[in-house]
Amino acid sequence: EKGDRFLALCAAIGADPARTVYMGDDENDLPPMRLAGWSVCPADAHPAVRAEARMVTAAAGGRGAFRELADLIREALG
């Protein structure tokens, strides 16, 4: 279950799940997306994931979606 693994990873690195970003594209990504502070999915994600994500990238998975997200985070952090 990805939700449990997400929480375990956050605990291992000392990250507050509510202050994390999680990007996923399929239904099994929904549990950690619901636990993260900000959920993102690529444009071609499963419809159920797109419906719940707080942000949908313009790019598809494997076509620059992660780069798009990384650039937005870097820009926001200045």
Residue, then its C-alpha position, 0 to 999 in steps of 0.5 A: e500500500k503506497g499510503d503506508r510506504f509514503l508515511a514510512l518514508c516521511a517518518a524516515i526522513g523527518a518530513d511532515p506529510a502535510r508539507t510534502v508534494y506527491m505526484g502520481d498517475d494511477e489509482n494506487d497513488l490516491p492514498p498517498m496523494r490524500l496524505a500529502g500537502w499537495s497532490v499533483c498528477p500528469a495530464d494523462a493520469h487516470p481520470a479518478v486521479r485527475a479528479e482528486a489532484r490539486m494540480v494537473t500538469a500540462a505535460a503527460g507522464g514521461r513527457g516533462a510532467f515532473r520537470e514542469l512540477a520541479d520548475l514550478i517548485r524552484e520558481a516558487l522557492g525563488 
